[in-house]
């Protein structure tokens, strides 16, 4: 049966066209019930349909066998319940799936995964194309009301249809909805309907399921006081009008890690003068959560504030104590120079929530037998969440996952529900799972569908593989990597030519040969975006067969590569550049130390050693040229853990020592990336995937300039070159570590480097490298960006063919957006892994006395760095329940006077470091400042410092490539 709908549509050019849409209705769409003999057999595919005799949990509301059918809002809000193994035999209508897909991509993916899980017996019914369940929209009926009616029609059809099944007990279809109006209409039409809460509470054999119910209605769970705390959010329609007219600004809300009463909003679009807006105070934050898209109203200039210099953590239990919040807000106010004031605003509405499941721990209520408790997320940027649970005694001390349901105006904290427990806090496996989940790192095993696209073993290079490839197996190629590295994706060679010039080659694993565009392996690699290196674990972007075997450029085996080869003179000036797909046979797999030993040896003169010496000589010239052009040489403390072979706990921890060979490899990787960037942009000016590093705004350098000034040094920041020259001159004969501290501080002033599509941006400059153009080509085993670049380069040199997505700048921009997100989260996960292993290290130590340097001075704390461990901590000078010392903060210098002792940035202090075993909630390390001594009465001696290590775990050298 064919139905058609005709309507008029105006094109962008202003023309009016007639559009006819055809809608086919069928009689042969199966209902999905295994016992049904009226419907044709289900087509083969994922899922197995509804059971003949439903085996779900017994309900006190419906004692007989039954299927469940849901409306859209219930599916959107109660997905955690639906994923539980107890819930089976559920009908998901096409109407509902389409609405969910339009409203929430993450929930849509989750429900699709549930439908494809055979043991769940979820069935997707195409009601919009079934002759007896399709309905037309009535005149004057809204799309939402039409869809609600379509769902009720489908429920009635199912109940009539299943009456004809010849079984002892008839199967009933129960309609679940949290929409009061929809439920009332269903009951009037003779449909058995319940709310989700009613049905879940009827499953008396599974009382724990009640904890996982999402709190959908704010009004139903209001706190007893009813006092309004927050302003009302402006409706979305008015917000959009206000944004269009310029009354409001739209941007991404980013909460502060150090101050729960402060956030910034990065404005979308071209409003450069108001790119970053400060939000301060509970009411101005107005229930926004980190990464939400919000609408902001700018305050008048006389209300603008400076970024807060105070460290505030939300550690209260009393959610009604708003007076205490007002006291804390007063602490934010500091008299500052007018030049330090920044555009300031308030959140007036939410454009899009970015809520996700959050990991953390339960802060059990002090009230006996209370069911309402606060959940403290592991991420300090997320507010505490109020949940109801009957399992508080069991969940205390566990790492759990909680989801936010809503945030009423009269509640200090958002409402949420318990999702699941991950295990005991402090357990290594649990903590690793937490940091992977919290940083959204895809880490599930590769599916069989993905693995099916791998080469069949045993694999060998064929004649077809050699097509468009150059045989370079005669060259003395070698790789230089960290110890134990198995995913070797680059190798080098250097040789003198007959004409007296030098040939240098960078050979990169040809991963794009194995991962073809558009298949499941490619899609999974694109989703993961990057390999994540933790202290004891590597989360691969591609399956191990590729990462550690077929693509890894191991020694003495033939491997496929993509080579960038230069002809240079002895001044490292490039005379010719060529790119070719190749086949190589690496003659040696060396560590940095082994390569350095060969270079320094007076007795070794073999071909590999000669090649390394040539590379090292040229690398020094290249590095000097880069630095002379204004490239920055920054610093970040990196540590290496030595693990116990049996327990795998860290038994020693030391900062890494970089050798000349680290810099040697880095220089040629940088040069290859620049050369490839130039080539693909020349060939694809609209579709090149490039990487840029924006110049920081001048205000970012304020802390650096002030810190240098306090040591009588001048740092110029008007350009990267002047900054680099200033840092080179910033030396102190009595303070040799000062230059390193300045470079560490400079690193904190930098912006994040990002991927972008050349056709969607005009600014290509890489600030840190002082390069007009740059990309990533040298690490395709662990970065998906490099795979795209390889594909572009292959087309440019005639070694492969293009495909539509490769020349679609909007799709490339979407890929870049995901890659930037994945790289950022991978960095955070790596730092979290270092922080956790640092805690494990101090767990075995009673007290460790070490030198430390003050990196930042706050209004009520100082941030110190212990170079030996790469450990950074915030040292507070106030302790709950004890008299507070007299604090005097000077933002201009900056300095903090505690009683009679004044502390400045870069001051050297001594601290005793120990694990705070009493606090597993936030995994804190405690520090006792030994020198200088704070002379005061009743000043707390033990100053708490939370781990915030900026060091990185042992991983590949390419992390040096900015």
N, C-alpha and C positions, 0 to 999 in steps of 0.2 A: 504494500500500500504506500502511495506517495502523497505527501502533503507538501505544499509549497507556501512560502511567505514572501510577499513583495513589499519593499520599502524604498524610500528615496534617501540618497546619501550625497552630501556635498563634499567634493574633493578639495585638496589643498589649493588648487588653482581657482576654486570658486564655482566650478561647474557642478550641476546637479545631475546625478546618474541614477538610473533605476537598477536596483539589486534584487534578484530572485534567488531565494535560498530554498533548496529542496530538502525535505526531511522524510526519510524512509522508515516505515513501520513494518514490523515483522511478527509472524506468529510462532517462529521456531526458536525463540530465545529461551533457554532452559531456566527453570526456577532455582536449580542448584541443589535441591533436596535429593539425597541418594535414593530414598525410597519411592520417589515419584516415577510413575510409569506413563504419565501423560505427556511429559516433556521429552524432547529428543535428548540423546546422550550429550553430556557436557563435552565441549571441544578440549583436546589435550592442551595442557598449559600449567602454569604454576598454581599451587593450591589444589585441594581435593574436594572442595564444596562442602555442603552441610551434611552432617551425619544422618543416617536413617533413623537412629534413635539417639537424640542429643544426650551427650554424656557430661554436660556441664554441671556446676555445683547446684545442689538442691536449694530451691527458693521457698520460703514460707508463704510467699504471695501466690506462687503458681507451682503446685506440687507435681503436675504432670510434665511430660517432655515439651520443650518449647525452644523456639528460635528468638533471637533479639533483632530488632530493627531500630536504627538510631536516626535522629535528625542531625543537622549540620553542626549546630552549636554544641551539642553534647559531644560529638566526635572531636571538635576542636579543643574543648576544655578538659575532656576526661580521657585523653589518649594514654595517660599513664595507667589508668585502670584497665583500659582495653588491651594493653600489652601484657597484662598479667596472665599467666598460664591458666588460671581458674576460669577466665571468661572465654567461652567457645561458642561456636554456632551462631555467628552474627551476620546479618544481611546488610551489606553496604550498597546503597542505591547509587546509580550513576548521577542523579541529581545532587546527592550529598557530596560525592567525590569531586564533582566539578566545582562546587562552592568552596570546598576545602582547598582545592588546588589554587583557586583565585585568592584565597584569604591567608593561607599559611603554607608556604613551600615545605618547611621542615615537618609539619604535621602530616602533610600529604605524603611525603616520602616514608614517614614512619608507618602510616596506615597501609601503604602499598606493600611495605615489607611484611606487615602482619598478614595481609591477604595472601601473600606468597608462602607463608609458613604452613605446611600441611597439617600439623597437629592442632592448629588453632581453629580450623574449619570456618574461616571467614569467607563469605562469598560476595563477589561484586556483581550486582544484578543491573543489567542495562535497561532500566525502566523507561528511559526517554525514547527508546526505539521499539518498545513492546506495544503491540496494538491495543492491549487492554489496560495498560498503565500510563500511557502517554496522555497528557491533558493540555488543552490550549489555555493561554492566559486570557482571563475574562476582561472585558472593558472596565477600566478603572481599578483593576486589581494590580497591586504592586508585585514586582518580581519575587519578593520575599514571601508574600502571601500565596502566590501561585506555587512556589516550591514547597511550602508547608502543605498545601492541599495535595500536591503530587505525591508527597511522602505518605499522607494518610490514605490516598487511593491505592498505593502500592501495598500498604499493610492490609487493607480490606481484601485486595485481590489475592494476596498470599493466603489469608485465612480461608477464603472460599476455595481456592485452588487445592489446598492441602486436605480439605475435607474428603476428597476423593481417594486419598491414600488408604489402602485396605490394611490397617493395622489395628491391634487391640486398643492402643491408646492413641488418640488423635494428637497431632502436633499443633500447638498453638503458636502464633507469632505475637510477641509482646512488643509494644512500641515504647521506647524510652526517650523522653524529652524533658529538658529543664525549662522549656518555654510554657509558662502558665496558660497563655491563651491557646496555644497549640494542643496542650493536653486536654483542656476543657472541650475543645471542638472534637477531639478524638473520642472522648468519653460520650459526648452527645451522639456521635455516629456509631456507637456500639463497639468501639475499639478498646481493647485492654491496654491501658497506658499508665506508666509510672514515671516518676522522676528517677534520675540515676541514684540519688541518695536513698530513696525508698527501696529500690531494687537491691542495691549493694548491702544495705542493712538487713535485707531479708535472707542473705546468704549466711546464715548463722554459724555455719561450720568454718567460716573464714572471716572472723571479726577484724583481723589486721587490715583487711581491704579498706575499711572505713577511713583509716589514716591517709589513704592515697586519694581520697576524694578531693577534687579541686573545689576551692571556695569560690563559686561563681558569682554569687550575689554579695556585694559589699554590705548591703543593708542587713543581711542575715547574720553577719558576724561582727557587728560593731562593738567597740569597747564600751564598757558600761557607762563611762562618764559622758559620752556623747559630745564632748567639747570639740568644736571645730578648730583644727590646727592649721590646715593648709587652705590656700585660696582655691576656688573652683577652676578646673581646666576649661578653657574656651573651646566650644565645639569645633570639630575639624573643618566644617564648611566655612566658618568665620575666620579660622586661622588661615585657610588658603587664600581667602580674600585679602586678609591683612598682609600676608607675605607678598602677594601680587602687588599691593599698593605701597609696600615698603614700610608699613607700620610695624610689622614683626619681621624677624630674621629667622631663617631655618638653618639648623646645624646639628652636628653630632655632639652629644653630651658626654663629657669625659670627666669622671669623678677623680678626685685626688687620692693618691695612695697614703699621703701623710696627714691629710686633714679632711675628716668626714663632713665638715661644714663648708667645704669649698669645692668648686668644679670649674671647668672651662667648657665653652661651647665653640667648636670650630665651625664657622659659618660656611655654608655651601655657596658656590657661585663666585662672582667677581668682586665681592665687597671687601677689597683688600684692606681698607682702612680699619675695618672692624672684623678682621680675619679671626681673631681670638677674643672671646668675651668672657670675662670673669663673672662667676655666680657665687655669692657668699650668703650664708645664713639659711636656716632650715626652710623658712617660708619662701624664699626666693628659689631654692632648689626644687621646691614644689613637687616632690614625689617622682622626679626623674631618676632613672637608673642608668648606670654606665652603659654607653653605646646606644642609648635611645636616640631617635631623631626627634628633636624638640623645636618648638617655636619660642623665641626669646624676644622680650621687649627691652630695648635699651633704656637705662635710667638716665636722668639728666646729668650733665657733666659734674655738677657739684656733689653728686652722689657716687661718683666713680671712686674706686679703691685700688690699692696696690695688691699684687699677689701676697697672700698671707705668709708670714715667716714663722708661724706657730705650728707645732705638731700636735694634732688632736686625734685621739682614737676613741671610738664609741664603745665604751666598755660597761655602760650602765645596764642594770636589770630592770629599772623602773621605767616602763614605756610611757607613763603619764607625766613624768617629771619634766615638764616643758620649761619651768623656771630655771632649772639647772642648764638647759640648752641655751636660754637667753644669757646666762652668766658666761657660758663658753663663747657665745657670739661676741660678747664685749671684749674678750681676749683678742679676737681677730683684729680689732681696731688699733692701729699703730700710727703715730704721727710720722708722715713720710714726706720726702721732697715731691713737689708737684710733677716732676719728670717721671716719677715711678708709678703714677696713676695710670690705669688701663681702662679701656671701655668695659663698663659693668652693666649687667642686666639681670632680668629675672625670667624664669621659665613660666610661660602663660598657658602652654598646652603641649600635648604629646602628638606628634605626627605619626610615629611608628614605634611601637615597643620592640626592644631587642632582647626580650627575656629568654633565658635558656635554663636548663637544669643546673643548679649550683652545688658544688661540693663544699663540705664543711663539717661542723660538729654542733651537737645540741647543747645549748646552755640551759640546763634543767632549772625549772622554776624552784624558788625556795619555799613556795607554798606547798604544804603536804597534800598529796594526791591530786595536784593540779593537772589539768589536761592541756593547758595552754602553756607553751614554752617558746623561747627564742632560739632561733638557729643562727649561728655565726658562720658566714661563708669564709672559705680559705682566702678568697680575693678580698683585700681590704677595701676595694672600691665599691663593693656591693653592700647595700645596707643589710642589717640583720632582718630576719624574716620570722614572722609570728606563725607558728603552726600548732595544730591540735593533734595529740597522739596519746595513745594508751600504753605505748611501749617505751616511755621515757627511761625507765630503769634499765631496760635492755640496750637502748640506743646510746646511753651515756658512755662516752669513751670510744664510740665508733665513728668512723668517717661515713657520713651519709650524704645522700643527694636529695635536694629539696627543690621544688618548682614554685615560682611566684604565681598567684592567681589574680590578685588585684591589690589596690592600695586606696582604701577609703580616706576621705578628707579628715576624719576624726581619729585616725590611727597614726601613731608615731612611726610604726613600721608596716611594711606590706604584709598581706596575708598570703600564706602558701600552704603546701601540703607535702608530706613525706613521700618520696618516690621509692628509694631502696637504700640498703646499707651496703657499704663496700668492704667493711672489715675493721679490724682494730686499728686505732690511731697509733702511729709509730712503727707498724709493721711495714717492712720494706716493699713488699709486693703491693700492699694497699696504698701506700704513699705514692708509688710510681703510677698506679692506676688513677689516683686522684689528680696528680699533676697533668697526666695525659688528657683526662676528661676536662679538667678545669681550663686547659689551654686549647681545647678543641682539636687535639691531634688525632687524626684518623689512625687507628692502630689495630683494627680487627684483622685477622688473617685474610690473605687474598682469597677471593671466592674461586670456585672451580671454573666459573665462567671466565674470569680474568686469566687464570692459569692456563686455560685451554688455548690461549693465543701465544704461548711460549713456544720456542722451537722444540722439536722432538729430539730427544737424546738417543744415541750419541750424535752430536752436531759437528759438522766440519764445513769449511769454506768451499763453495762450489764454483764452477766456471761462471755461472750466472752472477754470483756475488762479486766476481772480479770485473764485471762489466762496469765501465766508467770509473775504474779504480786503478791507482798507481801502485806498483809493487815496490815497497820501500824496505823490504826485509833485510837488505844488505847494509843498511845504516846501523851505526852503533847507538841505538836508542836505549835510554834507561829511564826509570821512574824514581822519584825521591819523595818519600811520604813519612808520616809518623809511624812509630813502631806498631806492628800488629794490624796495619791497615790492609783490608781485603778488597775494598771498593776503589781500585786504582783507576782513575779516569783520565790521567794525563801522563805524558812522558815527553822527554826532550832529546834532541841531538844537536851537536855542533861539530862542524868540520871545516877545514880550510879548502877553498876551491883553487883550481889551477891558476886562475887569474889574480890570486892573492887576496881576494875577498873571502868573507866568512859566510857559510850557510848555517842558519839556525832554524830548527823545526820544532813546533809544538804539536804533538799528536794527541788527539782527544778521542776517547772511546766513542764509536759510532752507534750510540744507543738508538738513534732514530731509524736505523736499519731494522731493528727488532721490534720497535713500537710503531705500528702504522696508524695513520690518522683515523679516528672515529671508532676503533674497536674498543672492547671492554677494557683491555689493558691500557690503552691510551686514556680512556675516560677516568680510570682509577688513578693513574699517574697524575693527570691534570687536577683531580680533586685533592690529592695529597699534597701536590705542589713542591714538596721538599722532603728530603730525608732529615729526621730529627735525631741528633746525637745527645744521648743522656750519659751519665757517668758510667753506667754498666750495661747500657742497652742502646741499640740502634733501631729506630723505626724506619724501615726502608721505604723509599718512594716507589721502587720497582721490586718485583720478586727477586729472591736471593739468587736464582739461577742466572739472572742478568747481572745484578749488582756485584756479586762476588765471584762470578765465573765467566760467562761468555763475553761480558762487556769489560770486565776488569783487565787492564793491560799488564797482566802478570808476565814474568820473565820466561823466556824460552818456549813460548807458545805463540802461534800465529793469531793475530787479532785484527778485527776491522777497526779502522780509525778514520777520523776526519782531520787532515793536517793543514796547518798554517805554516808556510815556509817563507823565510825572508833571506835575501842576499844583502849582507851588510858590509860596510868597510870597518876598519879597526877602531873608528870613532863611534861605532854603534849607530851610524846613520843608515837608514833603510834605503837601499837602492832599488830593490824589486820585492814584490809580495805576490805570492800565489796561494791558492787554496785548492785542495784536491782530496777526494775520498781515497783512502789508501789501505794497504795491508802492511802491518809491521810485525816485527818479532823483537820484543824488548830483550836486551842482553843482560840487564841487571835490574832487580827491584831493591832499591837502597832506602835506608832510613836517612833522616837529616844528619845524624851523627856519623853514619858510615860514609856518606857523601863528603862531609866535612873532613873526615880522616883522610880520604883519598886526595882531596885538594891540598891538604897540609903536608902529606907524606913526601919525603925527599927521595924515597926509593920506588914509588909506584909511578909508572909511565905508560901504562897500557892505554888502549884506545878509549875506553870509558872514562878513565881518569883524565886523559887529555881533553876529552869533550867537556867534562865537568869544569875543568880549569878555564877553558875558553868561555863557557857559559857564565861563570862567576865573574870573570874579568869584564865581559860586556854588561852584565847585570849591574855592576857598580857604576858604570858610565850612564846607563839608562836611569838608574835611581837618582844620580846627581842631576841629570837633566830635568827629571820630574820635579824634584825639590826646587831647583832653580826657577821652574815655571810657576811655582806657588803651591805644589802639592803638599798636603799636610802629613806630618808624621806624628800621629797621636799615640796615646798609651792607654792600656787597660790591663789591670792586674789579672793574669790568668794562672790558674792553679792546676796541679796534677795530683790525683789521688793514687796512693799505692794500696792495693787491696789485699786482704788476707785470702790466701788461696782456698781456704775451707769455708769460712763464714761469709766471705765477700764483703766484709765491712772494711771501711778505710782505716788503715793502721798508720799511715803517714800522709802528710799533705805539704806540698811545696809549690812555690811559684815556678812557672816554666822559664827556661832559659832559651832564648831564640839564637840560632846560629846564622852564619853568613848564608848557608844553603837555604834557610827559610826565605830570606830576602831574594836569593837568586831565583827560586821557583816563582815567587810572587811577581817579580819584574816581568818575566816572560808570559805569565798568565795575564797580567794587566795589558801587556803589549798586544797579545793575541785578541783579547776582548775589544780593544780599541780598533785594531785592524779589521776585525769582522764587523764591528758596528759601522765603520765607514763603508764597507762593501755592501751590506744589506740595505743601508739607507740609500746608497747610490742606485741600487737596483729597485728597491721598493720604498720610495720616499713617503708613501702614505701608510705602509703596512709593516714597517720595521718595528720589532720589539726591542726597545732600548731601556737603559737604566740611567736615571738621573739622581743627583744629590743636590737638593735645593740649598741655596745660601741661607743661613739662619737670619732671622730678623735681628736688628741691632740690640734689641732689649735682651736677647738670649745671652749676650756676652756681659751683661752688667755684673754678675757675680764673679766672673773671671777677671774683669778689669779691676774691680774693687779688691779682690784677693791679691792680685799682683801689686796693686798700689800700696797695700798694707806692708809689703816687703820692699817698698821703694823701687818697684819695677814698673815699666810701662808696656802694656800690651796694645798694639794697634789692630783694629778689627775691620778697617774699611774695605779690605780685600783678603782673599785667601793667602796671597803672596805676602802681604804685610803682616798677617797673623803668623805665618810660618817663620818669617824673619824675626819677628818679636820673640817667638818661642825659642828660636835658636840662640838669641842673645840673653835670654832670661836665665842667667846662671848666678850661683852664689858660692864662693869658695868655702864658706863655713856651713853651707847647707846643700850638699850634693844631690839630695833627693828632691829638692825644690822643683827642678825642671820637670821631673817625672810627674809630680803632683799637678803642676800647671797643665801638662798634656792630658792627664786624667780628667781634670776639670774642664778642659776644652772639649773633650769627647762628649761630656754631658750637655754642652751647649749646642751640639750639632742637631740637624734635622735628620729624619729617617730617609735613607735612599729608597727609591721606589722604581718599579717597572712601569712603562707606559708605552702606548702605541704612537708612533711618530706622526700619524695623521690626526691625532687628537690633542696635540700639545705643541707649543712653540718653543718652550725652554728646554733644551737638551743638556745643558751644562752639568758636569759633575764637579761640585765644589771641592770635595775632599781630594780628588785626584787632579784637579785643575785641568780637566780634559773637556773639550767642547762636545765630545760624543763618546758613548760607552755602552756596552751591553755585557751579557753573560753568555759565554760560549764554552768555557773550559770545564764544566762540571755537570754533564748531562745525566750521569748516574744518580745524582742527588738533587738536581734542580730541574723542574719541568720547563722553566724559562729557556734553558739551554737547548732543550729538545726542539722548541719552536724556532729558535735561532738557527739550529742545525738544518731544519727543514727549509727555512728561507735561504740560507747560504747554499744548500744543495741545488735549489732551483736556480739561484743566481749563477752558479758555475756549470749548469747543465747536467748535474748528476742525479736529478730526480725531477718529478713533475709536481706541479702545484695542485691544490684542492681548494674548494670554495671558501672554507672557513679561514684559510691562511691569508686570503686577500679581502677579508671582511673586517674593517677596522673597529666596528662596534663589538664584534665577537672577541677580537684581540684585546680590546679594552676591558671586557668582562673577565677574560683570562688573567690579565694583569691585576685586576682588583682582587681576585682570589689569591694569586701568587703573593701579593703584598701582605694580605691578611695571614696566609699560611707561614710566610717567613717571619713575620712579627711574632706570631704565637709560638713558633719553633724556638725563637730566641728566648722568650719568656719561660718556656718549658725547660730549656737547657739551664737557665739561671736557677730555676726552682730545684732542679736536680742537684746542682752544685750546693745550693743552700741546705738541702736535706742531708746530703752526704757530709757536709761540714758539721752539721748537728750530730750525726753519727760518730764523727771523729772525736768531738768533744765529749761525747757520752762516756768514753773510756778514760777521760782525763779528769783529775780532780780540779786543779787550778793551773792555768797557763798564764805566765807573765810575759807580756810582749809590748814592744814599742808600737805606738799608733800615731796617726796624724789627723788633725781636724780638717775635714773636707768642707763642711758647711756649718754655719752658725745659725741657729733658729732662735725664736723668741723664748723658748722654754727648753731647748735641748741643743746638743751638738751631734753632728754625724761624723764618726771617726772611721778611718781605714787602717787595718792592720796589714801592712804590705806582705808579711811572711805568709799569710793565709789568704790574701785577697779578700778578706772578710770586712764587710762594711756594716756598721751598726748605728742605730740612733740611741744616744745616751740621754735619758731624761733626768732632770734635776728635781722632779717632784714625785713623791710616792704616795699612793692612796693610803689614807689613814695616818699620815705622819705630817708634822709641821713642814710647811713649804719654805725653802730658803729664799732670801731676797735676790731677785733677778733683775738685771738692768740690761736691756737690749739696745744696741746702737745699730740701726740698719744701714747707716752710711759707711761705716768702717769695713765690714760689719764685725761686731764683737758682742760677747755676752759676758757680763760680770756676775758671778755667782758669789754672793756675800762680798768678800774683798779680793777675789781672784778673777782676773780678766782673761778670757779665752778668745783667741783670734783664729781665723782660717790659717791652716798650715802649721799651727803650733804643734810641737811634738809632745805627746803625753804618754804615760805608761798605764797599761790596764791589766788587771787580772781577769782572765776569761774562764767562764765555767758554764756548764749546762744547768739551766733552771729546770730541774726534774719535776718541780711542782706544777709546771705549766705546759702540758702537752697540747693544750688548745691551739696555741699559736706558735709552738716550737721555738721558744725564746732561749737566747743565750744571755747570761747576766755578766755584766762587767763592773769591776770595782776600779775606779780611777785612783791610781797610786800617786802619780806625779802629773801636774801639780796638786797638792793637797788642798781640798776645799775646806777652809777653816770656818766653821760655823757650829752653832749649838743645835743638836738634834737634826742635823742634815743627814738624810739617808746615805749610808755608806755604799750600799749595793745599788748601782744604777743600772736599770734594765735596758738592754739594747736588743732590738729585734734583728735577726739575720736578714740582710738584703744584699746578698753577694752579687757583685756585678761580674764575677769571673766566669769563665766558660769551661766546660768539660773538655777532656782530650778529644780532639776531633781533627778533621782534615785541614790541611794547610790553606785551602781555598777560603777559609774564614778571614784570612788576611787580605782578601781582595775587596774589602769594604762592602 
